[in-house]
Amino acid sequence: MTAHRVVVIGSGFGGLTAVKELKRAPVEVTMIARTQHHLFQPLLYQVATGILSEGEIAPSTRRILRDQRNARVVLGDVVEIDLARRVVVSELLGQRHQTGYDSLIVAAGAGQSYFGNDHFAQFAPGMKTLDDALDIRARIVGAFEAAERCDDAILRERLLTFTVVGAGPTGVELAGQIAELATRTLKGEYRRIDSTQARVILLDAADAVLPPMGIGLGRKAQARLEKLGVEIELGATVVDVDHDGLTVAHADGTTSRIGSVCKVWSAGVSASPLAAQLAEQAGAEVDRAGRLKVLPDLTVLGHPNVFVIGDMAAVPGVPGMAQGAIQGARYAAKAIRADLKGHCPPLQEPFHCVERTPFRYFDKGSMATVSRFSAVAKVGRLELAGFIAWLAWLLLHLVYLVGFKSKLTTVISWAGTFATMNRGQLTITDRQVFANRPAEIQPPPPDLAADAA
């Protein structure tokens, strides 16, 4: 009798946890992912601002799963899930590959949402992948470099204005780190510009910073950001973005223009297109963010062997955070193990023989760093702010980093940055800086470059 085939889509928190939870189960696990690494997404902003290297937060999934003999990794972008045939179709370099399954766990995550304005992306990238973080790092450092050689005062001001759209945890953390980068790390490194005069602007359509964490912590985070020099505009909706800046509509009905070359978008998420594909086949629904409305046991309507977890699943009371994906993965893996113990043949209909209790999410709290030695955290009714919250944030993230080497190198990088304010990962390449950039950041023509040399 062939082993029960479990396919896991995605190598994030949910996908990796699901695979590891099935280590001792009598199954063959195939992880299909578009990247060959496990990305620790909460620390992407530290890659974007030069604190950490990409390798420290993205270890190889093959290395992580090397000793798990019942698991294999397939690199590819999943383009189709055929529920009727129980087949997953993935694509790599133009070649398609089909993988059959008996049980399926879909943890494909979510991308950035521009609320119907996808053309904003080329001017204000989101931060969901390593490529995004490296691109943003190049935009930030490239803007300082372009300003250093710029003779036009108006253009120089635009180059030294950094705008972050979205005052959730990612936006707050990124704005705070850009401010510290400008006022502390880069201070004194340029001769024609003063990096400490750079403007960092944080925009949000809501009327508070960090809305999910409550008014009190939001105000404390806002006060700390403002102390760093971050300009915060609330009730501000971005209605247009181009390479020169943004147009903002305010709550009072007025509009204004912000001149800014370097812009980052962290407002809103949109679930993987696979959610809509599954909904169409199963006759299920998706919510406004494109997430699939799953059953209480996290399965797709009419398909008890197909689990959807993490950012793709619309589950009341479960936020789109790592903890939701991890707990969902553990639940799905446990359900599969229980079904197998019920002695269900792999293709029996319906698949599960054991009545499942509904998935229950345990809220372990949320937190966000604001600056060096300062963070906010909320665990149940307990609210923390300042140094204690920052220590809690530090320890929690170290716990969830995968691999001893990643933990060790991250601690070393943090120690160097927090003790000296130096950042060892600000190196960028010409390709990163000048690819798809507006004219003001393009390199000089060859003849001018030669003359300058």
C-alpha positions in Angstrom: 0.0 0.0 0.0 1.4 3.4 -1.0 2.0 6.0 1.7 -0.5 8.8 2.2 0.5 11.8 0.1 0.4 15.2 1.7 1.2 18.3 -0.4 2.0 21.5 1.4 1.9 24.7 -0.7 4.1 27.5 0.7 7.4 27.6 2.8 6.3 30.3 5.2 5.4 29.9 8.9 2.3 27.8 8.1 3.9 25.7 5.4 7.1 24.9 7.2 5.3 24.1 10.5 2.9 21.8 8.8 5.7 19.8 7.2 7.6 19.5 10.4 4.5 18.5 12.4 4.1 15.5 10.0 7.7 14.3 10.6 6.7 11.1 12.4 3.4 10.5 10.5 3.2 7.6 8.0 3.0 10.0 5.1 5.0 11.3 2.2 5.2 15.1 2.3 5.9 17.3 -0.7 6.4 21.0 -0.1 5.9 23.2 -3.2 7.1 26.8 -2.9 8.1 29.6 -5.2 11.3 30.2 -3.1 13.8 27.8 -1.7 14.0 29.5 1.6 11.9 30.0 4.7 11.4 33.7 5.1 11.1 35.2 8.6 8.9 38.0 7.3 8.6 40.0 10.6 12.3 41.0 10.2 12.2 42.0 6.5 12.3 45.7 7.5 15.7 45.1 9.1 17.0 43.8 5.8 15.6 46.8 4.1 17.4 49.2 6.5 20.7 47.4 6.7 20.6 45.8 10.1 20.5 42.2 9.0 21.5 40.3 5.8 19.0 38.3 3.8 20.6 35.0 4.8 20.0 35.6 8.5 16.3 35.6 8.1 15.9 33.2 5.2 17.6 29.9 5.7 17.2 27.2 3.0 14.2 25.0 3.4 16.2 22.0 2.0 18.7 22.5 4.8 16.0 22.8 7.4 14.3 19.6 6.2 17.4 17.7 5.3 17.0 15.2 8.1 13.2 14.7 7.7 13.3 11.7 5.4 9.5 11.7 4.6 9.7 15.3 3.2 10.9 16.7 -0.1 10.9 20.2 -1.5 9.8 21.2 -5.0 10.6 24.6 -6.3 7.8 26.2 -8.4 5.0 28.6 -8.5 1.6 26.9 -8.0 -0.6 28.0 -10.8 -3.5 25.6 -10.4 -5.2 23.3 -7.9 -7.6 20.8 -9.4 -9.8 19.7 -6.5 -11.6 17.1 -8.6 -8.5 15.3 -9.8 -6.5 16.0 -6.5 -3.6 17.5 -8.4 -1.5 20.6 -7.8 0.1 22.2 -10.9 3.3 24.2 -10.4 5.5 26.0 -12.9 9.2 26.7 -13.0 11.1 28.3 -16.0 8.1 27.7 -18.2 7.8 24.0 -17.4 4.7 22.7 -15.7 4.7 19.8 -13.2 1.8 17.9 -11.7 1.8 16.6 -8.1 -1.0 14.4 -6.9 -2.2 14.5 -3.3 -4.4 12.7 -0.8 -4.3 15.6 1.7 -3.5 19.2 0.8 -2.5 22.1 3.1 -2.5 25.4 1.3 -0.4 28.1 3.0 0.4 30.3 0.1 0.1 33.5 2.1 -0.7 37.0 0.8 0.7 39.8 -1.2 0.5 43.6 -1.0 -2.9 45.2 -1.7 -3.0 48.6 -3.5 -6.8 48.7 -3.2 -7.3 48.5 -7.0 -4.4 50.8 -7.8 -1.8 48.2 -8.8 0.1 50.7 -10.9 1.3 52.3 -7.6 3.5 49.3 -7.1 6.3 50.4 -9.5 6.7 53.7 -7.5 5.9 52.5 -4.0 6.9 48.8 -3.5 5.5 46.7 -0.8 7.6 44.5 1.5 6.6 40.9 1.4 9.6 39.1 -0.1 13.4 39.3 0.1 13.5 40.9 -3.3 11.2 43.6 -2.0 13.4 44.3 1.0 16.6 44.4 -1.1 14.8 46.7 -3.6 13.7 49.0 -0.8 17.2 49.1 0.7 18.6 50.1 -2.7 16.0 52.8 -3.0 16.8 54.2 0.4 20.5 54.2 0.1 20.3 55.2 -3.6 18.2 58.3 -2.7 21.0 59.5 -0.3 23.6 58.9 -3.0 21.6 60.7 -5.6 21.0 63.6 -3.3 24.7 63.9 -2.6 25.5 64.6 -6.2 22.3 66.7 -6.9 22.6 70.4 -7.5 18.9 71.1 -7.8 17.6 72.1 -4.3 14.0 71.0 -5.1 15.0 67.7 -6.4 17.4 67.1 -3.5 14.5 67.7 -1.1 12.4 65.1 -2.9 15.3 62.7 -2.7 15.6 63.2 1.0 11.9 62.7 1.7 11.0 59.1 2.6 7.3 58.2 2.7 5.8 55.1 4.3 2.2 54.4 3.6 0.4 52.4 6.3 0.8 52.8 10.1 0.5 49.2 11.0 3.4 47.2 12.6 5.4 47.1 9.3 5.0 50.8 8.6 5.8 51.8 12.1 8.9 49.7 12.3 10.2 50.8 8.9 9.5 54.5 9.5 11.4 54.3 12.8 14.4 52.5 11.3 14.6 54.9 8.3 14.6 57.8 10.8 17.4 56.2 12.9 19.4 55.4 9.7 19.3 59.0 8.6 19.9 60.7 11.9 22.4 58.3 13.5 23.9 55.7 11.2 24.6 58.0 8.2 25.3 61.1 10.2 28.6 62.7 9.0 29.1 60.2 6.1 28.2 62.7 3.3 29.9 65.9 2.4 27.3 67.9 0.4 24.1 66.8 2.3 23.2 66.5 5.9 21.4 63.1 6.3 19.9 64.2 9.6 17.8 66.7 7.7 16.0 63.9 5.8 12.2 63.8 6.2 10.4 60.6 7.1 6.6 60.8 6.6 4.2 58.1 7.8 0.7 58.1 6.3 -2.4 56.2 7.2 -6.1 56.6 6.3 -7.0 55.5 9.9 -7.1 58.0 12.8 -4.6 56.2 14.9 -1.2 54.5 14.7 -1.3 50.7 15.2 -5.1 50.5 15.4 -5.3 46.8 16.4 -3.2 47.4 19.5 -5.5 50.0 21.0 -5.4 53.8 21.5 -3.0 53.8 24.4 -0.2 51.9 22.8 -0.8 53.6 19.5 -0.3 57.0 21.1 2.9 55.8 22.8 4.2 54.5 19.5 3.3 57.8 17.8 5.0 59.9 20.5 8.2 57.8 20.1 8.2 58.1 16.4 7.6 61.9 16.5 10.5 62.2 19.0 12.7 60.5 16.3 11.5 63.2 13.8 8.9 61.1 11.9 6.1 63.2 10.6 2.8 61.4 11.0 -0.3 62.2 9.0 -3.5 60.3 10.0 -6.8 60.4 8.2 -4.7 60.6 5.0 -5.6 58.5 2.0 -3.2 58.2 -0.8 -5.1 58.7 -4.1 -2.2 58.8 -6.6 1.5 57.9 -6.7 4.1 58.6 -9.3 7.9 58.8 -9.4 7.9 62.3 -8.0 5.7 61.8 -5.0 2.2 61.2 -3.7 -1.2 62.9 -3.8 -3.0 62.6 -0.4 -6.7 63.2 0.3 -7.4 64.4 3.9 -10.3 63.8 6.2 -11.4 67.4 5.8 -11.9 67.0 2.1 -8.7 68.8 1.0 -5.8 67.2 -1.0 -2.1 67.8 -0.8 1.0 66.8 -2.6 4.1 65.2 -1.1 7.3 65.3 -3.1 9.1 62.1 -2.4 11.3 59.8 -4.6 11.5 56.9 -2.1 8.1 55.5 -1.1 7.2 52.3 0.5 3.7 50.8 0.7 2.6 48.8 3.8 -1.1 49.4 3.8 -3.3 46.3 3.3 -2.8 42.8 2.1 -4.4 40.6 -0.6 -4.6 36.9 -0.4 -3.0 34.6 -2.9 -5.1 34.1 -6.1 -5.3 30.5 -5.2 -8.0 31.4 -2.7 -10.3 32.6 -5.4 -9.5 29.6 -7.5 -10.4 27.2 -4.7 -13.6 29.2 -4.0 -14.8 28.9 -7.6 -14.3 25.2 -7.7 -15.8 24.5 -4.3 -18.7 27.0 -4.5 -17.3 28.8 -1.4 -16.8 32.5 -0.8 -13.9 34.9 -0.4 -13.9 38.1 1.7 -12.9 41.6 0.7 -9.2 40.8 1.1 -9.6 37.7 -1.2 -9.3 35.2 1.7 -11.2 32.0 1.4 -14.0 31.5 3.9 -13.2 28.1 5.3 -15.2 25.7 7.5 -14.6 25.5 11.3 -12.0 22.8 10.7 -10.1 25.0 8.3 -11.1 22.9 5.3 -12.6 23.9 1.9 -16.4 23.4 1.5 -17.0 19.9 0.3 -13.3 18.9 0.5 -12.4 17.7 4.0 -8.9 16.7 2.9 -8.0 20.3 1.8 -6.9 22.7 4.5 -6.3 26.4 4.0 -4.3 28.2 6.7 -2.6 31.5 7.4 -3.2 34.7 5.4 -5.3 32.8 2.8 -8.0 31.8 5.3 -10.8 34.0 6.5 -11.3 32.8 10.1 -13.2 35.1 12.5 -10.9 36.3 15.3 -7.7 35.0 13.7 -5.4 37.9 12.6 -3.0 37.6 9.6 0.0 37.0 11.8 2.6 34.3 12.1 0.9 32.8 15.1 -2.3 32.2 13.2 -0.5 30.4 10.5 1.5 28.3 12.9 -1.5 27.3 15.0 -3.5 26.5 11.8 -0.6 24.3 10.5 -0.5 22.4 13.8 -4.2 21.8 13.7 -4.2 20.6 10.1 -1.3 18.2 10.7 -3.0 16.9 13.8 -6.2 16.3 11.9 -4.4 14.4 9.2 -2.6 12.2 11.7 -6.0 11.6 13.5 -7.6 10.7 10.2 -4.9 8.2 9.4 -5.3 6.5 12.8 -8.9 6.1 11.9 -7.7 3.7 9.2 -9.2 5.6 6.3 -8.0 4.5 2.8 -6.3 7.4 1.1 -9.0 8.0 -1.5 -12.1 7.1 0.6 -15.0 9.6 0.4 -15.4 11.4 2.7 -11.7 11.3 3.6 -11.8 12.0 7.4 -13.1 9.3 9.7 -12.6 11.2 12.9 -15.0 14.0 13.8 -13.0 17.1 14.2 -13.3 19.7 16.8 -13.3 23.3 15.4 -10.1 25.1 15.2 -9.5 27.5 18.1 -7.0 30.3 18.0 -5.0 31.2 21.1 -4.0 34.9 21.0 -0.4 35.2 22.2 -0.4 38.9 21.7 1.1 41.3 19.3 4.1 43.7 19.3 6.0 46.1 17.2 9.4 47.8 17.6 9.5 51.6 17.2 13.2 52.3 17.6 16.3 51.1 19.3 15.3 50.0 22.8 11.7 50.9 22.3 8.7 48.8 21.4 5.0 48.3 22.2 3.4 45.0 23.1 -0.1 43.7 24.0 -0.8 40.3 25.5 -4.4 40.0 26.5 -5.1 42.9 28.8 -1.5 43.5 29.5 0.1 46.4 27.7 3.8 47.1 27.7 5.8 50.0 26.1 9.4 51.0 26.1 12.5 49.0 27.0 10.7 46.0 28.6 8.5 45.6 25.5 11.6 45.8 23.3 13.3 43.0 25.3 10.2 40.9 25.0 10.1 41.5 21.3 13.8 40.6 21.0 13.5 37.3 22.8 10.3 36.3 21.0 11.8 36.8 17.6 14.9 34.9 18.5 12.8 32.0 19.7 11.0 31.8 16.3 14.0 32.2 14.1 14.8 28.9 12.5 18.2 27.4 13.0 21.1 28.0 15.5 23.2 29.8 12.9 20.5 32.2 12.1 19.9 32.9 15.8 23.7 33.4 16.4 24.4 35.7 13.5 21.3 37.7 14.2 22.3 38.3 17.8 25.8 39.4 16.6 24.3 41.8 14.1 21.8 43.2 16.6 24.6 43.7 19.2 26.7 45.6 16.7 23.8 47.8 15.6 22.3 48.6 18.9 25.7 49.2 20.6 27.3 51.4 17.9 24.5 52.4 15.5 26.6 51.1 12.7 24.9 48.8 10.1 26.8 46.2 8.3 24.3 45.4 5.5 24.0 48.7 3.6 25.9 47.4 0.6 23.9 47.8 -2.7 24.7 47.2 -6.3 24.4 49.3 -9.4 21.8 46.9 -10.7 19.7 47.3 -7.6 20.0 51.1 -7.5 19.4 52.0 -11.1 17.0 49.3 -12.3 13.5 50.7 -12.9 14.3 54.0 -11.3 13.2 57.5 -12.3 15.6 59.6 -14.4 16.9 61.5 -11.4 18.5 58.4 -9.9 19.9 57.1 -13.2 23.7 57.0 -13.6 25.3 59.6 -15.8 25.9 58.9 -19.5 29.1 57.0 -20.3 30.9 60.1 -21.5 30.1 62.0 -18.3 31.1 59.1 -16.2 34.4 58.9 -18.1 35.0 62.6 -17.6 34.2 62.3 -13.9 36.7 59.4 -13.6 
